[in-house]
Amino acid sequence: MNNQFCVAIEHNYQPDDTISLYDIVKKARDNGHDVAAVNIVNPKYARALKDINEIGPFQRDDIVVQTTGWAKYIIGKISEFLDFDSTDATVRVNSELILKQETSWAGHLGLTALLFPTLPKQLINYARCLNNCISSVPYAQIIIRIPLEIPDIWDRWNTLRNLCSHNSRIKIALEIPGDLPEGASLARWFAEPIASVIVPKKIFLTNKNGYPVLSKRHQELVRKLFKHTSQFIISDIFNESLEKNGLPSYQQYLRHLFRTQEQPSELEKLAVDYEDYLQTPLQPLMDNLESMTYEVFEQDPVKYIQYEEAIYRALLDRMDFKKDEPLVVMVVGAGRGPIVERALKASERANRKIKLYAIEKNPNAFITLKQKKEVWGDKVTIVFTDMRYWDAPEKADILVSELLGSFGDNELSPECLDGAQKLLNPDTGISIPSDYTSYITPISSTKLYNSVSSYKDVMHFETSYVVKFNKVCEISEPKPIWSFHHPNWNIDTNPGSVNFNLHNDRYNFIEFTIPENMTIHGIGGYFEATLYKDVIISINPPTHSEGMFSWFPLFFPLKIPMYAKKDSKLVAHFWRLHDTKKVWYEWCVVPVITDGEETVPQDVGSASSIHNPGGRSHWIGL
């Protein structure tokens, strides 16, 4: 099986069946299916549950999958008759022995995927047996059948994955019911490791031409699931007629939905490789950005249009100011010059002359600025220096910067602009952006948690990451946690002062109500920025600037996943702190209850630890 769209058909073997594996696979393939989900062992082997003497080397008619020849066309189904948590000790012990037999045989045959039965209510021993058998099939996907029609199935799954220490090899096969769950009850599954989707015959409708189709709501769900897995299993249709509106038509319909889904734009295709991929935020003051980083940013079709519009409107608002001389515009942190070019366009649109400076400290980017200077001529003065320390020959009427990070302030925009605002006319100067606000929401994501956990150290759990969220469930609309405004003239700019940069420290806490039982793996961070008046750029989901991709959200992980019940409350605490050399974030999450008018921790030991104390694991260098 590969990453291409794969449609499987499920065969439910009965004790008295005589059909061969060859015939099962041939029928599946002849009717348009890529693979077949097939019992590894004949259900009649259930006789061994009560008699340990029956457990031994398989007899030929005890096994359905007998040779390696068809392994690449098979999803092996573990027997449903196994009962690992039976009150009957013989059944419990024999179930474990049979599981070892089945997985050992599957490993011998080289099967690449094993589908385990639906999770029972009692599953403690099930989890132990699953943990123990995983090592015997090191190359196979372990997939647990999850029928969404079972009301407490998420709680069962959550118990299993906790008992198995969030083992990244354990995936799920989401079985779609006729009556779909609503809201967060369904959305939380998008944060889980979905390997397959099972589509039973009973959820299909019949159209006027006699062909199977799905309701609009089911279609919508299936299209969303295409972004999480490319493997779909159709169940309960193996014995359908071979007419064109029979057995083949189900897989044809799913392939039709896959083909006709909305296609990503070229820019969206570029971003696919970053989905759920952890990136450490940039260190623009400490490090010089690479050319490829600039290249990606400069392809953004939205950000620079918004910057041009902000500069244009600011110029219009200064038409009566300094009428007989050009307005001074400074672009600080000019990079390779995209905003410089937008400023020139804004000047032309507004029919207002400007004197334009481009300030950049990166020597490599400055080479590109010098090359563009040959085109710009005397319209632009380029300056190679750190904006914080430049002694400008005149004051700026408009100071433009592109220093925002995924959390707004996480690439040290406040500190940079504190140093650069001395370049601005203190009476009439305009800063673009004028303000920006950070937003947070708790998120659930098994994928992101496992990615951080794979490093097997504390440091990576105390680091924030830039991530294009995909297999993520945001538990609520993000809420604002703090803001910065520019210019800010009420600050102490003396580096030796005890108050220096203290105004850029922040602490706040935000309460969230949990909409459904779920596991919290971390906090998502976003920003909204006002460039000028009503011209904004945003990655906050409710106000996201459509088509803008220069920033992905920030992910603050939790070392220990936190289980939260429906309608419970938790409070996310965040700090932004500094010393003379660095800035860092600290964070924690505390479940709370309301005691009269006071909000207090839910119980002793329920809070997470405070992550990254003193910036011990991750910081941004000044």
N, C-alpha and C positions, 0 to 999 in steps of 0.2 A: 504494500500500500504506500502511496506517495502523497505529495501535497496537492495533487490535482483532485477535482471533485470526484468523490467516490460514493457510489450507491451500492449498498449491500442488501441482500434479502435474508430474512431469518427463517431457518427451518427448525421446527420443534419436533425432534425425533421421539417417536412413541415406542414402547417396549416391543410391540409386535411388528414394527416396520421392517421391511426387507430391502428398502431402497439403498443403493450403494452411495458412498461418498462421490464416486465418479458421476453418478446420475444427478446428484444434488447440485454439484458444481456445474455440470454441463447445462442443466436446466436454468440455473442462475445466469450463466454467461450467455446462453443462447437467447435469453430474454432481456438482455441489456444491462445486467447487473455486473458490477466489477468483482464482488466477492460474495461469499455466503457465510452467515453466522450459523455454526453447526455445533451440536453437542459433541464433545470429545468422547464421552462415554455413553453407552446405551443406558437409558433410564432403568432397564431391568436389573442393572448392577446394584440397585437400591437394596437388593436382598442381602448385601454384605453389611448393611447398617446394623442388623440384629445378630449377625453371626461372623465373628472375627475369623473363623476358619475359611470363610469365603474370600477373605482378602489375601491376595497373592498376585503373582504375575497374571496380567489380564489374559482371559481367553479371547480367541479371535472374535467371537460374536459379542464380547463385552464392550468393544470399542468401535466407534464409528469412524474416527480419523485413524487410519491404520498405516499410512505411508507418508513419507516426506514429499512426495511428488506434487501434492496439491496445497502445500503449506502457504504459498503466497496468495492463494485465493480463499483463505479461510480465516474467520474470526472464531477462535475456539471458545465454546460455551462450557463453563464449569457447571457441574450437575446441580440442579435446583433441589434435589431431595436431601442434600446435606444439611444437617442441623447441628451447628457447632455449640449452641447454647441450650441444647436439650436437657431436660431434667433427668432423662435416662442416661446414665453414665456410659452404657454400652454404645448407644447411638452417638453420643458426644465424642467419645474416643474414636469410634470407627469413622465418623465423619472427617475427623482430622487426618486419619490414615489414608482415607480415599482421596482427600484433597492433595496430599503429598504424592499419591500415585498419579493423579490427573496432571498436576503441574510438572512432575518429573517427566511424564510422557510428552507433554506439550513442549517442554524444553528440548527433549530428545528429537522431536520432529521439527523444531525450529519455528514454531508458531510465533508470530510477531504481535498478536493481540489476544488477550483472554478476557471474556465477558463474564463477570461474576453475577450471581443472582441478586435479586432485590434485597436490600438490607432488612433484616427482621427487627422487631422491637428490642429483643434481647440480643445484644451483639458484642458483648465484651470479649467473649472467647473467639467469636468470629474475627474480631480485630487482631487478636493475638495470633491466630492461625494464619491470617492474611499476611501479617508482618513476617512470620517465619517462612512462608512459602515464596515470598518475592525473590529471595536470593537464588532460588532454583530455576528461575526464568529471567535471567538478567537482561535479555534483549527484547522482552515482550512488554507491551503496554498492559497495565492492570486496570481494567475498566469495570466500575461498579454500576449496575443497573439502577437508575433512579426514576421511578414512575412519579410524576408530579401530582397524580391524582391522590396519592397517600397524604393526608393532611400534615403529618409530622415528619415527612421524609427528610426535610432539611435538617431537623434536629438529630435525626438518626445519622445523617451524613456528617454533620458537624461533630458528633460524638466519635464516629469512626476515625475521622482524620486527626482529631486530637489524640485519640488512643494510639494512633500510628505516627505521632509526632510530625504531622504535616508532611508525610513522606511524598516527595515530588513525583514519584512514579505512579501514585494512585490517582486515576482520573475517573470521570463519570460519563455514563451514557444517559443523557436526559431523555426520558420517555414522555412524549407530549400527550396530555389528556384531551378529551373532548371539551371539557369546561376548564378554561385556562385560569390560573390564579390572577389576581389583580395587583397592580401597583408594585410595592416593594417586595411582596411575596414572590413575584416573578422576577423582578429586576435583580434581586440578590444572587440569582443563579448565574448571571453574566460575570460575576466575580469568581466563579468556581472553574476548576480545570476540566472543561468539557472536551472530551475526546471524540464522542459520537452523539448523534441524536437519533432516537428511535421513534419512528412515525408509524403507529399502528393503523391497520385498515379501518378501524371503527371511527377514526376522526375524519375520514374522507367523506365528502358529499358527492353526489352524482349530478353532473350538469345535464342540460337538455339533450345533449347528444349521447348520453350514456357513459361519459368518461368520468373518472375520479378527479375531483378538485378539492381544494381546501377553502374554508371560509376566509374572509378578508383578514380577520384577526389572526387566524392561524398562518396565513401567508405572511403577514407582517412579522410574526414571531420567527418563522423559518428564515426570512430574509435577514433578520438581525443575527440569527444563529450562524448564518454563512460567514460572518466576521469572526466567529469563534472556533469553528471546525469545518472541515471539508468532507467529513464522513457521515453519511446518513444511512440508517438501517430501517428498511420497511418490514414490518412484522405482520403475521397472520394473513399473508396473501399467497403462500407457496402453492396452495392447491387451487388457486383461481384458474379459470379457463385460459387457454392460450390465445383467445381472440384478441383483436387489436385493442379493444377496450377492457381487456382483462389483465392478466399478469404483467405484460410489458408496460401497460399504460401508467402504472404508478411511478415507476422510475423515470419514465419519459416526462411526467408532469413535474417531478422534482428537478430534473435537469432543465426543464423550461423555466422554472422559477430562478434557478441559478444563472442561466444565460441572460435572463431579462432583468436582473437586478441592476440598479443604478451603477453605472461605471464610474470609478474614481477619475478625477482630473489628473493631468500629468503631474501637477504639484502634489496632489494627494498620494499618487503612486510613490513619489520620492519619500513621503513621510511614513509609508507603510513599514519600512525597515526599522523605524524608531518606536513602533508600537510596543508598549510594555518593556522597553529597553532602558536600563538604568544608565543615566549619564550624570557625571558629577558636574555641578554648575561651573561656569567660567570664572576665572580669577583675573579679570581685566586689568586690575592695578598691578598684580604681581607678574602676570604672563602676557606676552604679546600674542594676540590671536593669529591663527594661521590663515593663509589665503583662502583655503577651502571653507573655513567658517564664515568669512566675509561673503564668499560666493553664494553660500546657502541663504544667508540673511538678505542679500541684495535681490534675490529672486522673489521676495515677498510682494505680492501684487496689491496689498492693502495698506501696509504700514506707511510706506513712503507717500502714497496718495494722501493719507491723513495728515502726515507731517506738512506736505505742501499746502493743504487746505488750511491748516493752523497758521502757518507763516503768512499765507495770503490774507487771512482775516485779520491778523495782527497788523499787517501793513495797511490795510484799509482803515483800521481804527487809529492809525497814526498819520493819516493823510494831511491833517492840519498841523502836524508837529514837525518842526525843522523844515519848513516848506522849501527853503532855498538850498538845502544841502541833502545829501543822501542819508538815509537811516543806516545806522551801523548794526549789522547782523553778525553774530559770532556763532559758529558751529563748533562746539567743544566735544572732543572725541569724534573727529570727523571720519575716522576709518579710511575707507578708500573713496569716500566722497559722494555717496548716494544722496544724502540730505543736502549737501552743498548744491548739487544739481537741481534738487527740488526747490531750494531757496531761490535760485536763479529763475526758475519757471514761475514761482510765486511772484517775484518782482515784476516779471514781464506781464503776467496776468493783471496785477494790480496797477500797472503803469506807474510804479513808484521806484525810483532809483535807490539802490542800496550799496553800501560799502561792506563787502563780505570777507570775513576772516574764517579760515579753516584751521583748527588747532588739533594736532595729533601727536601722541608720544611714541607710537609704535613705529620704529624705523623702517620696517618692511612695508607697512601700509603707506608710510610717507613717500616711499619711492613711487607708488601708484599716484599719489596726490601730485607729485612733481610732474609726472607724465601728463596728467589731466590739466595741469596748470598751463601746459603748452596750448591747450584748446581754450581754456578759460581766459587766458591773458590777464590783463590788469583788472578784470572783474572780481578776482579772488586773490587775497593774500594768504599764503599758506605759512603756518608757523609750526616748527618742530619743537614741542615742549610739553610738559605736563600742565594741564589746565589750571591746576591748583597753585602753581608757582609762577605763572606767567605775569610779567609786568607789562600790561598792555599800553599802547600809546594813547588810547582813548577809551571811553566807556561805550558799552554796547547798549543799543536801544532794545534789541531782541537777542536773547541768549538761548540757543537751541542745543539740546543734548539728546543723545540716543544711548542712555546708560541703564535702562530698565532691565531687570531680570524677571524670571518667571514669578517671583513673589513680590515684584515691584522693586524693593530695596535690596535684594540679595546680591546684587553685583556692585553695591556701594554707591548707588546714585546719590543718596543723601550726603555722604562724605565728600564725594567729588564736587557736587554742586555747592556745598558749603564753601569749599576752597575757590570755586570758580565764580561765585556770585559777586566777588569784588570787582569783576570785569563789567558788571551791569550797572547802568545808571540807577542810583538808589531812589530817585524820585519818580521816574517814569518808565523804568525798564520792565520788560516782559520776559518771563521765563516760559519756555516751551520744553517739557511739560510744566504745567502749573501745580499739579498735585497728582498723587497716586495712592491707591488704597489696596491693602492686602486682604485677601479673603481666605477662609479655611472651611473645610468640612471633613468629618471622619469618612474614611473609605474602607471598603472591604475588597481585598484582592489577593487570592491565594497565589497567583502568578508572581506578583511583586514581592510578597512575603518570602516565597521560596527562592526568588532571585537573590534577595539580600541574605537570606539564611545560608545560601550555598557558600558564602565566604567564611562561615564558621568562626566569626569573631564579633566582638562588641562594637568595634570601630565602625563597621559598615551599617550597623543598626542605629548609629548616632550620626549618620551622614544624610543630608538631604539630596534628592536626586531629581533631575529633570527627566520627565517621562511623558510620552504621548500615551495617555490612558486608553486602553481598549478593554481588557478583561478586568474591569473595575466597576464597582457599584458605589456611587456617591450617596450617602445615606440621607442627605438633605441638600437644599439649595445652599451654596456657600454663604457664609456670613462675614461681614467686615470685622477685622480685628485691630487694624491701625492704619494711619495715614501719614503722609509727608506732604508739606506744602513748600513751594519755592516761588520767589526768594523768601528767605527767612532771616530777617535782619536782627532778630533778638537772640543772637547766639554769641558765645564766647569763642573768638577765633584764635586765641593765644594757645599754641600747642603745649605750653608749660603749665597751663591753668588746670586746677583740679576739676573744673567744670567742662574742660574741653571735650567736645563730642558727647557730653552727657545728654544733651537735648535729642540725640538720635537713638538713645536707648528706648526700649518699649517693653511694656508688660500688659497683657490683657488676658481675659479668660471668657470663653463663649460656651453657652449651654446648648445642647442639642437633644432633641427627643428622637428616640429610635423607632422607626416606623414598623419594624418587623424583627423577629429574632434573627440576629446575624452576628458575625465575627468581625471585629474592627482590627484591621492590620496596620493602620496608619492614618495620617492626616494629609489631605490634598491641599495644596496652596496655589493661589491664583492672584491676579491683579487687575485693576481697572485704572486707567490713567486719563486725566484730562489734559490734553495738549494745549488747547486754548478755548475758553468758553465752552461751547457744546460739541467741540471736536474731540472725540475720545478714541482710545484704542483699549481693547479689553480681551482677556482670556477667561474672564469669569463667565461660566456657562450661560447664565441668563442674558448677558449682554455681549457675548462673544462677537468680536469683529469678524464677520463672515469672510472666509477665505484667507485670513491672516494666519501664518504658520511660523513666524519668527520665534515664538515662545510656546513651549509646552508647559503643563502644570508642574509644580514641585511636589515631591512625595517625601513626607517625613515618616519613616517607619516606626513601628512599635516593636521592641525586642520580644515581647510576649503577646500574642494575639489576645484580644479581649472580647469575651462573649458578652453580648448585650441583649436583654430581653425586649420584646415588643413593649412600647410605651414607657420604657425606662428612660432615664436621663443620664447624660454624661457631660462633663465639662472638660474642654480642651484648654490647657494653659500654655501660653507662648511667651517667650522672652526674646528680645533682641538686645545683646549686650556687647561691650567692647573693652579693650584695654589699649595700651599705646601702640600695639602692633597688629591687632586683628579685631574683627567683628564676628560674632557667632550667634547661633540660635540654641535655645533650650526649649524642651517641650515635654508635656506629660498629659495623660488623660485620666480623669477621675470619675467613676460612676457616682452619682449623687441621688439623694432622696430629699424631700422637703419635710422638715420637722417644724411644724407651725409656720412661721414666716422665714425660717432659716434653712438654707440649703447646706447639707452636710454630706461628707463621704458616705457611701452606701454601707460599707462595713470595713472592718480592719483588714488590710491586705488586698482590697479591691482595686486600688489605684495602680497605675503603671509607675515605673521609676521615672525620675526626671532624666531625660536623655541629654547627652552631650554637656554635662556640667563643666563650666569653665572653658568650654570649647576644646575639651581634651581630644576629641576624635575628628572634628571638622570645623573649619573656620575660614573666613575670607580675609586675606591679608591686606592691610592698609598700605 
